[in-house]
Amino acid sequence: MFTRLKKLFLITAMCTTIIAAPLGKASAEPSPGIRSDADTAFELGLLIGDGKGVDAAYLSKASTRLQAAIISLRLNGNLKEALAFTGKSNFSDAAQVSTANQAVLAYLKSKPELGWQGAGNNRFEPSAAISSQQFYKVILENLGYQSGADFTYQQSETFAASHGLKEIAGKTSLQNSHLATSLVEALSADTKNGKPFFDTLQASGVIAPGAALPQGERIGLGQNDKLGTYFTDKNGRALYFFTKDAEDVNSCQGDCLKNWPIYYDANIQIPAWLNKADFDVITRTDGAKQITYKNWPLYYFVKDSKPGDVTGEGVGGVWFAAKSDYAVMLGTSKEAGNYLTDDYGRALYYFDKDPSGKSVCEGDCLVNWPAYSSTSVNVPSTIKPSDIGTITRADGSKQASFKGFPLYYFIKDKVHGELNGQGVNDVWYVVDPAKFTGTTASAAPAAPTVKTYNIDIKEYSFGKGALTVEAGSKVIFTNYDEMKHNAVALDGSFATPLLAKGDTYTVTFDKPGTYNYFCEPHKSFMTGQIIVK
């Protein structure tokens, strides 16, 4: 329901720690129709996990060559035989793993036709990281294709993509979450003999007889040279965020919905590295249901005619490709216009007392205005990536910045789209990225006005009494006598040349002090004094 989008986000206010506090849902429970590849891989027995199963900690672990080999054996039905293998010949580094896994390595060495000959020099390197290229080779071989015959190792990813396997492509090292998604992705592929891989695994007993393939829609990942990775539906059509939804998730109505149809299905499958709690279902005012991600409703664009099209990016400055890793997003308000938000749509503010590159908000100020941090660098296409950076606070922690100025939350912004911090004490404001040029505190001070004083040399005199000036002032000596004169400081700090009638010479006095001077040709009676304050 729409009200779920407006649940409170609880902030732990801290005085010295940077807080990345997304405006998430109060409940961590996802909508029942949202399923992760991690859940599916575990339930189908494709991933076993560790002592706590396939949880977040397991999914974030780096994947290894041994893991990939075990998965391969599980898929081809040989894992039980491998675990019971008693052959003595083994790789020289087999002692790095448990006794059970030593049996697996010995089994692989005894069956080089399975494609696990090792890393050379009789070593297997069981703990070495595995890449997407290596794992797709494993999957392809389990589909019945032979490396060296049907494809070369270098062609692993392109050959896999031609068979619909592309979700983890391009990664030099995998986490277990990538394995989960790749395994679920492979279930819908056909084997070399034309049979669905899922059916093959079920027929061989790897998957239980009563199990079924995930149904419904799927959040896919598209790639674009300029946009990077963005969300798609299961057919590869791009999905979008609408900045005006920050203020009201029903902002797109009428003709808007004709051009930007909503994205919805009762069942949504998501990649294993995404958080299910970030997805939800809202009911719009017209009764239609819509999928949201991090509080942003998801849409198609009617002019995207084929997979890979992202013609909706940046339209009107309010439509942007849906992504999981924006460092900042944009919200749009009728009163405030466009403004920066975090990736959950929560408003970000600047403090007008901050100079460039520094935060002066400490103590109680930081309690009420928690610092925002982000490790991502992705931004909507209307924002320059170079404008997003970090500053180092006095305690050594990092804070996100825009054009060098720190970004903050406001503790009284409780729901999506609130701008309660706007204008507080005439020093807190949202950031319009198109208009923001800096804070008042960062404005360069006006250059001090340089004052000019004159000393007229007349009738063998520098005038009556001492001349008092400010530091930085200029003093112009002008000779009005027929005789040549000059001015030389007793301490040697300045000396004019001999000035003929009508000549002038300027001396700048930067340092405070008292400067006594004289005219060299007439030093016995022509003296003067300049006092610099």
C-alpha positions as CSV (number, residue, x, y, z in Angstrom):
1,M,0.0,0.0,0.0
2,F,1.0,3.6,-0.5
3,T,1.1,4.0,3.3
4,R,4.0,1.5,3.4
5,L,6.0,4.0,1.4
6,K,5.5,6.6,4.1
7,K,6.6,4.6,7.1
8,L,9.1,6.1,9.5
9,F,12.8,5.6,9.1
10,L,14.5,5.4,12.5
11,I,17.7,7.4,12.7
12,T,20.4,6.7,15.2
13,A,21.6,10.2,15.9
14,M,25.4,10.3,16.4
15,C,27.5,13.2,17.1
16,T,30.7,12.2,15.4
17,T,29.9,9.3,13.1
18,I,28.8,9.8,9.5
19,I,25.4,8.3,9.1
20,A,24.2,6.8,5.8
21,A,20.5,6.7,6.8
22,P,18.2,5.7,4.0
23,L,14.5,6.4,4.3
24,G,13.6,2.7,4.1
25,K,10.5,0.9,5.3
26,A,10.0,0.4,9.0
27,S,9.7,-3.3,8.4
28,A,12.5,-5.3,6.9
29,E,10.0,-7.8,5.5
30,P,9.7,-7.6,1.7
31,S,6.4,-8.0,-0.2
32,P,5.5,-11.7,-0.4
33,G,5.8,-11.6,-4.2
34,I,9.5,-10.6,-4.1
35,R,11.9,-13.6,-4.3
36,S,15.7,-13.6,-4.4
37,D,17.8,-15.9,-6.5
38,A,19.5,-16.8,-3.2
39,D,16.2,-18.3,-1.8
40,T,15.6,-20.2,-5.0
41,A,19.1,-21.6,-5.3
42,F,18.9,-22.8,-1.7
43,E,15.4,-24.2,-1.9
44,L,16.3,-26.2,-5.1
45,G,19.5,-27.5,-3.5
46,L,21.8,-25.8,-5.9
47,L,23.6,-23.9,-3.1
48,I,23.9,-25.3,0.4
49,G,25.6,-22.4,2.2
50,D,27.5,-22.8,5.4
51,G,26.3,-23.4,9.0
52,K,23.7,-20.7,8.7
53,G,22.6,-21.6,5.2
54,V,22.5,-19.1,2.4
55,D,22.3,-15.9,4.5
56,A,23.7,-12.4,3.8
57,A,27.1,-13.2,5.3
58,Y,27.5,-16.3,3.0
59,L,26.3,-14.4,0.0
60,S,28.9,-11.7,0.5
61,K,31.8,-14.2,0.6
62,A,34.2,-14.5,-2.2
63,S,33.7,-17.6,-4.4
64,T,36.5,-20.1,-5.0
65,R,37.6,-22.6,-7.5
66,L,36.7,-25.4,-5.1
67,Q,33.2,-24.1,-4.7
68,A,32.8,-23.9,-8.5
69,A,34.0,-27.5,-8.8
70,I,31.6,-28.8,-6.1
71,I,28.7,-27.0,-7.8
72,S,29.7,-28.5,-11.1
73,L,29.7,-32.0,-9.5
74,R,26.4,-31.3,-7.9
75,L,24.8,-30.3,-11.2
76,N,26.1,-33.4,-13.1
77,G,25.1,-35.7,-10.3
78,N,28.7,-36.8,-9.3
79,L,29.1,-35.1,-6.0
80,K,28.1,-38.1,-3.9
81,E,30.5,-40.3,-5.7
82,A,33.3,-37.6,-5.4
83,L,32.8,-37.3,-1.6
84,A,33.1,-41.1,-1.3
85,F,36.2,-41.4,-3.5
86,T,39.2,-43.2,-1.9
87,G,41.9,-42.7,-4.6
88,K,45.2,-41.7,-3.2
89,S,46.6,-39.6,-6.1
90,N,45.9,-35.9,-5.5
91,F,47.0,-32.4,-6.2
92,S,50.0,-31.2,-4.3
93,D,48.0,-28.5,-2.5
94,A,45.1,-30.7,-1.5
95,A,46.1,-30.4,2.2
96,Q,44.8,-26.8,2.2
97,V,41.2,-28.2,2.4
98,S,39.2,-30.5,4.6
99,T,39.4,-34.3,4.4
100,A,36.1,-34.5,2.7
101,N,37.1,-31.9,0.1
102,Q,40.5,-33.7,-0.4
103,A,38.4,-36.6,-1.6
104,V,36.7,-34.3,-4.1
105,L,40.0,-33.0,-5.4
106,A,41.3,-36.5,-5.8
107,Y,38.2,-37.5,-7.7
108,L,38.6,-34.5,-10.0
109,K,42.2,-35.4,-10.7
110,S,41.2,-38.9,-11.6
111,K,38.7,-37.7,-14.1
112,P,40.3,-35.0,-16.2
113,E,37.4,-35.3,-18.7
114,L,35.3,-33.3,-16.2
115,G,37.5,-30.3,-17.1
116,W,39.1,-29.7,-13.7
117,Q,42.7,-30.5,-14.5
118,G,44.0,-27.9,-12.0
119,A,46.1,-24.7,-12.3
120,G,49.3,-26.3,-13.5
121,N,52.3,-27.8,-11.7
122,N,50.0,-30.4,-10.1
123,R,48.3,-27.6,-8.1
124,F,44.5,-27.0,-7.9
125,E,44.6,-23.7,-6.0
126,P,41.2,-24.5,-4.3
127,S,41.0,-21.1,-2.5
128,A,41.7,-19.0,-5.6
129,A,39.0,-16.6,-6.8
130,I,36.9,-17.5,-9.7
131,S,35.7,-15.1,-12.5
132,S,32.5,-15.0,-14.4
133,Q,34.3,-16.3,-17.4
134,Q,35.4,-19.4,-15.5
135,F,32.0,-20.0,-13.9
136,Y,30.1,-19.6,-17.2
137,K,32.5,-22.2,-18.6
138,V,31.4,-24.5,-15.8
139,I,27.7,-23.8,-16.5
140,L,28.1,-24.4,-20.3
141,E,29.8,-27.7,-19.8
142,N,27.0,-28.8,-17.5
143,L,24.6,-27.8,-20.3
144,G,26.5,-30.3,-22.5
145,Y,28.7,-28.0,-24.4
146,Q,32.4,-28.9,-24.6
147,S,35.2,-26.3,-24.1
148,G,37.6,-26.5,-27.0
149,A,34.9,-28.0,-29.3
150,D,31.8,-25.9,-29.1
151,F,33.5,-22.8,-27.7
152,T,37.0,-21.7,-26.6
153,Y,37.7,-20.6,-23.0
154,Q,38.1,-17.0,-24.3
155,Q,34.6,-17.3,-25.9
156,S,32.9,-18.5,-22.6
157,E,31.0,-15.3,-21.9
158,T,30.0,-14.4,-25.4
159,F,28.9,-18.1,-26.0
160,A,27.0,-18.0,-22.7
161,A,25.3,-14.8,-23.7
162,S,24.1,-16.3,-26.9
163,H,22.3,-18.9,-24.7
164,G,20.7,-16.3,-22.4
165,L,23.4,-16.4,-19.7
166,K,24.7,-12.9,-19.0
167,E,23.6,-11.7,-15.5
168,I,27.1,-11.9,-14.0
169,A,29.2,-11.2,-17.1
170,G,32.4,-9.1,-16.9
171,K,33.2,-9.8,-13.2
172,T,36.8,-10.7,-12.5
173,S,36.0,-12.2,-9.1
174,L,32.7,-13.5,-7.9
175,Q,30.8,-13.6,-4.6
176,N,28.4,-16.4,-3.7
177,S,25.5,-14.1,-4.5
178,H,26.8,-14.2,-8.2
179,L,26.8,-18.0,-8.1
180,A,23.2,-18.0,-6.9
181,T,22.0,-15.8,-9.7
182,S,24.0,-17.5,-12.3
183,L,22.6,-20.9,-11.3
184,V,19.0,-19.7,-11.3
185,E,19.6,-18.0,-14.6
186,A,20.9,-21.3,-16.1
187,L,17.7,-23.2,-15.1
188,S,15.8,-21.5,-18.0
189,A,18.5,-22.3,-20.6
190,D,18.4,-25.3,-22.9
191,T,21.0,-28.0,-22.9
192,K,22.9,-28.9,-26.0
193,N,20.4,-31.6,-26.9
194,G,17.5,-29.0,-26.7
195,K,16.0,-30.0,-23.3
196,P,15.4,-27.4,-20.6
197,F,18.2,-27.6,-18.1
198,F,15.7,-27.5,-15.2
199,D,13.9,-30.6,-16.6
200,T,17.3,-32.3,-17.0
201,L,18.3,-31.6,-13.4
202,Q,14.9,-32.8,-12.2
203,A,15.0,-36.0,-14.2
204,S,18.5,-36.8,-12.8
205,G,17.4,-36.2,-9.2
206,V,19.5,-33.1,-8.6
207,I,16.2,-31.1,-8.2
208,A,13.3,-32.6,-6.3
209,P,10.3,-33.9,-8.3
210,G,7.8,-31.4,-6.9
211,A,10.0,-28.3,-7.5
212,A,9.1,-25.7,-10.1
213,L,10.9,-22.9,-11.9
214,P,10.4,-19.3,-10.6
215,Q,7.3,-17.8,-12.3
216,G,6.4,-14.2,-13.1
217,E,8.6,-11.2,-13.8
218,R,12.3,-10.7,-13.1
219,I,14.5,-7.8,-12.4
220,G,17.3,-8.0,-15.0
221,L,20.4,-6.0,-15.5
222,G,21.1,-4.0,-18.6
223,Q,24.5,-2.5,-19.6
224,N,25.1,0.8,-21.4
225,D,28.5,2.4,-22.1
226,K,27.3,5.8,-20.7
227,L,24.8,4.7,-18.0
228,G,26.6,1.6,-16.7
229,T,24.3,-1.1,-15.1
230,Y,20.5,-0.4,-14.9
231,F,17.4,-2.4,-14.2
232,T,15.3,-4.1,-16.8
233,D,12.4,-6.5,-16.9
234,K,12.9,-10.1,-17.8
235,N,12.9,-9.2,-21.6
236,G,15.6,-6.6,-21.2
237,R,13.4,-3.5,-21.4
238,A,14.7,-0.6,-19.3
239,L,13.0,0.5,-16.1
240,Y,12.9,4.1,-14.9
241,F,12.5,6.4,-11.8
242,F,10.4,9.6,-11.9
243,T,11.8,12.4,-9.7
244,K,8.4,13.9,-9.0
245,D,7.5,10.7,-7.2
246,A,9.6,11.9,-4.3
247,E,6.8,14.3,-3.4
248,D,3.9,12.0,-4.4
249,V,4.1,8.5,-5.8
250,N,1.0,9.2,-7.8
251,S,2.6,12.1,-9.7
252,C,2.4,10.3,-13.0
253,Q,-1.2,10.3,-14.2
254,G,-3.2,10.4,-17.4
255,D,-1.1,11.0,-20.5
256,C,2.0,10.5,-18.4
257,L,1.0,6.9,-17.7
258,K,0.4,6.4,-21.4
259,N,4.0,7.3,-22.1
260,W,5.4,5.8,-18.9
261,P,3.5,2.5,-18.2
262,I,3.9,1.1,-14.7
263,Y,5.9,-2.0,-14.0
264,Y,4.1,-4.7,-12.0
265,D,3.8,-8.4,-11.6
266,A,2.5,-10.5,-8.7
267,N,5.8,-12.4,-8.6
268,I,9.2,-10.7,-9.0
269,Q,12.5,-12.6,-9.0
270,I,15.6,-10.5,-8.1
271,P,19.3,-11.0,-8.4
272,A,20.8,-12.5,-5.2
273,W,22.9,-9.4,-4.4
274,L,19.9,-7.1,-4.1
275,N,18.1,-6.6,-0.9
276,K,14.5,-8.0,-1.0
277,A,13.5,-5.4,1.6
278,D,14.2,-2.6,-0.9
279,F,11.4,-3.8,-3.1
280,D,7.7,-3.3,-2.4
281,V,4.3,-3.1,-4.0
282,I,2.2,0.1,-3.7
283,T,-1.5,0.6,-4.7
284,R,-1.9,3.7,-6.7
285,T,-4.9,6.1,-6.3
286,D,-6.5,4.5,-9.4
287,G,-6.2,1.0,-7.7
288,A,-3.4,-0.2,-9.9
289,K,-0.5,-1.9,-8.2
290,Q,3.1,-1.0,-8.9
291,I,6.6,-2.3,-8.0
292,T,8.9,0.1,-6.1
293,Y,12.6,0.0,-5.4
294,K,14.0,2.0,-2.6
295,N,10.6,3.9,-2.5
296,W,10.8,4.8,-6.2
297,P,8.0,3.4,-8.4
298,L,9.3,1.6,-11.5
299,Y,8.1,2.5,-15.1
300,Y,8.7,1.6,-18.7
301,F,9.1,4.2,-21.5
302,V,6.8,3.7,-24.4
303,K,9.5,4.9,-26.9
304,D,11.9,2.1,-25.9
305,S,11.2,-0.3,-28.7
306,K,13.7,-3.0,-28.0
307,P,16.0,-4.4,-25.3
308,G,19.0,-2.2,-24.8
309,D,17.0,1.0,-25.6
310,V,17.3,3.7,-22.8
311,T,15.8,6.6,-24.7
312,G,13.9,7.7,-21.5
313,E,17.1,8.6,-19.7
314,G,17.1,12.3,-18.7
315,V,13.8,13.1,-20.4
316,G,12.6,16.4,-19.0
317,G,15.3,16.3,-16.4
318,V,12.9,14.1,-14.3
319,W,13.1,10.6,-15.7
320,F,16.2,8.4,-15.1
321,A,17.2,4.8,-15.5
322,A,16.5,2.7,-12.4
323,K,19.7,1.6,-10.6
324,S,20.6,0.0,-7.4
325,D,23.7,2.1,-6.6
326,Y,23.0,5.8,-7.1
327,A,25.3,7.9,-4.9
328,V,22.6,10.6,-5.1
329,M,19.2,10.8,-6.8
330,L,17.0,13.7,-7.7
331,G,13.6,14.6,-6.2
332,T,11.3,17.3,-7.6
333,S,9.0,19.5,-5.5
334,K,6.4,22.0,-6.6
335,E,8.0,24.6,-4.2
336,A,11.7,23.6,-4.2
337,G,12.1,22.4,-7.7
338,N,14.8,19.8,-8.3
339,Y,16.9,18.8,-5.3
340,L,19.4,16.1,-4.4
341,T,18.3,13.0,-2.4
342,D,19.9,9.9,-1.3
343,D,19.2,6.7,-3.3
344,Y,16.0,6.2,-1.2
345,G,14.6,9.6,-2.1
346,R,15.4,11.3,1.2
347,A,16.3,15.0,0.9
348,L,19.9,16.1,1.3
349,Y,20.9,19.6,2.5
350,Y,23.9,21.9,2.6
351,F,24.9,24.1,5.5
352,D,25.5,27.7,4.4
353,K,28.2,28.2,7.1
354,D,30.3,25.4,5.7
355,P,33.4,26.5,3.7
356,S,34.4,24.4,0.7
357,G,35.9,21.0,1.7
358,K,35.0,21.3,5.4
359,S,32.1,20.7,7.8
360,V,31.6,23.1,10.7
361,C,28.5,21.2,11.9
362,E,29.5,19.4,15.1
363,G,27.9,18.3,18.4
364,D,24.2,19.0,18.7
365,C,24.2,20.3,15.1
366,L,25.3,16.9,13.8
367,V,22.6,15.2,15.9
368,N,19.9,17.2,14.1
369,W,21.7,17.2,10.8
370,P,23.3,13.7,10.4
371,A,26.1,13.6,7.8
372,Y,25.4,11.6,4.6
373,S,28.0,9.2,3.2
374,S,28.0,7.0,0.1
375,T,30.6,4.7,-1.4
376,S,29.0,4.8,-4.9
377,V,29.8,7.3,-7.6
378,N,26.8,6.7,-9.9
379,V,24.6,9.7,-10.5
380,P,21.7,10.7,-12.8
381,S,22.9,11.7,-16.3
382,T,22.1,15.4,-15.7
383,I,24.7,15.6,-12.8
384,K,28.4,15.6,-13.4
385,P,30.0,12.6,-11.7
386,S,33.0,14.8,-10.7
387,D,30.6,16.9,-8.6
388,I,30.1,14.0,-6.1
389,G,33.0,13.5,-3.7
390,T,33.9,13.2,-0.1
391,I,35.4,15.3,2.6
392,T,37.2,14.1,5.7
393,R,35.6,15.3,9.0
394,A,37.6,16.4,12.0
395,D,37.2,12.9,13.5
396,G,38.6,11.3,10.4
397,S,35.3,9.9,9.1
398,K,34.1,10.5,5.5
399,Q,31.2,12.6,4.4
400,A,29.7,12.8,0.9
401,S,29.9,16.2,-0.8
402,F,28.5,18.0,-3.8
403,K,30.9,20.4,-5.6
404,G,33.1,20.1,-2.5
405,F,30.4,21.0,0.1
406,P,29.2,18.5,2.7
407,L,25.7,16.9,2.4
408,Y,23.4,16.3,5.4
409,Y,20.1,14.8,6.3
410,F,17.5,16.5,8.6
411,I,16.3,14.5,11.5
412,K,12.8,15.8,11.2
413,D,12.3,14.5,7.7
414,K,10.4,11.4,8.6
415,V,8.8,10.3,5.3
416,H,9.5,10.1,1.6
417,G,9.5,13.6,0.1
418,E,9.5,15.7,3.3
419,L,11.6,18.9,3.1
420,N,11.3,20.1,6.7
421,G,14.8,21.3,6.7
422,Q,14.4,23.8,3.9
423,G,15.3,27.3,5.0
424,V,15.8,26.4,8.7
425,N,17.5,29.3,10.4
426,D,18.2,30.7,7.0
427,V,21.3,28.5,6.8
428,W,20.0,25.0,5.8
429,Y,18.8,24.4,2.2
430,V,18.2,21.6,-0.3
431,V,20.7,21.4,-3.1
432,D,19.5,22.3,-6.6
433,P,22.3,20.8,-8.6
434,A,21.7,23.1,-11.6
435,K,21.9,26.3,-9.5
436,F,24.1,25.5,-6.6
437,T,27.5,27.3,-6.7
438,G,28.6,27.2,-3.1
439,T,27.8,28.6,0.3
440,T,28.0,32.1,1.6
441,A,30.8,31.1,3.8
442,S,32.8,30.0,0.8
443,A,32.4,33.2,-1.1
444,A,35.8,34.9,-1.6
445,P,36.2,38.0,0.6
446,A,36.2,41.2,-1.3
447,A,39.7,42.4,-2.1
448,P,40.6,45.2,0.4
449,T,40.5,48.7,-1.1
450,V,44.0,49.9,-1.6
451,K,44.4,53.4,-0.2
452,T,46.7,55.9,-1.9
453,Y,48.4,58.8,-0.1
454,N,50.5,61.6,-1.6
455,I,53.7,63.2,-0.2
456,D,54.5,66.4,-2.1
457,I,58.1,67.5,-2.1
458,K,58.1,71.2,-2.1
459,E,60.5,73.9,-0.9
460,Y,63.0,71.3,0.3
461,S,60.4,69.6,2.6
462,F,58.4,66.4,2.8
463,G,55.5,68.3,4.4
464,K,54.6,68.9,8.0
465,G,54.5,66.1,10.6
466,A,54.3,62.3,10.2
467,L,52.0,60.6,7.6
468,T,49.9,57.8,9.1
469,V,48.6,55.1,6.7
470,E,47.1,51.6,6.8
471,A,49.1,48.4,5.9
472,G,48.8,47.8,2.2
473,S,48.6,51.5,1.3
474,K,50.5,53.1,-1.5
475,V,52.4,56.4,-1.0
476,I,53.2,58.5,-4.0
477,F,56.2,60.9,-3.8
478,T,56.1,63.8,-6.2
479,N,58.8,66.4,-6.6
480,Y,57.7,70.0,-7.3
481,D,61.2,71.6,-6.8
482,E,63.7,72.5,-9.4
483,M,66.3,70.6,-7.4
484,K,66.3,66.8,-7.6
485,H,65.2,65.0,-4.4
486,N,64.7,61.4,-3.3
487,A,63.4,59.5,-0.2
488,V,65.5,56.8,1.5
489,A,64.4,54.9,4.6
490,L,66.8,54.8,7.5
491,D,66.4,51.0,7.8
492,G,66.9,50.5,4.1
493,S,63.3,49.2,3.6
494,F,62.7,51.6,0.6
495,A,64.5,54.1,-1.5
496,T,63.3,56.2,-4.4
497,P,65.5,57.3,-7.2
498,L,66.4,61.0,-7.5
499,L,63.3,62.7,-8.8
500,A,63.4,65.6,-11.1
501,K,60.7,68.2,-11.1
502,G,57.4,66.6,-11.9
503,D,58.7,63.0,-11.4
504,T,56.7,60.6,-9.1
505,Y,57.6,57.3,-7.4
506,T,55.2,55.0,-5.6
507,V,56.1,52.9,-2.5
508,T,53.8,50.2,-1.1
509,F,53.8,49.7,2.7
510,D,52.7,46.2,3.5
511,K,54.1,45.8,7.1
512,P,53.1,47.9,10.1
513,G,55.8,50.0,11.7
514,T,57.4,53.4,11.8
515,Y,59.5,54.4,8.8
516,N,61.9,57.3,9.1
517,Y,63.4,58.6,5.9
518,F,65.5,61.4,4.4
519,C,66.6,63.0,1.2
520,E,70.2,62.0,0.4
521,P,71.4,65.3,-1.2
522,H,69.9,67.2,1.7
523,K,69.8,64.7,4.6
524,S,70.9,67.2,7.2
525,F,67.5,69.0,7.1
526,M,65.1,67.1,4.8
527,T,63.6,64.2,6.8
528,G,60.2,62.6,7.2
529,Q,58.3,59.9,8.9
530,I,55.6,57.4,7.8
531,I,53.6,55.4,10.4
532,V,52.0,52.2,9.1
533,K,49.2,50.7,11.2
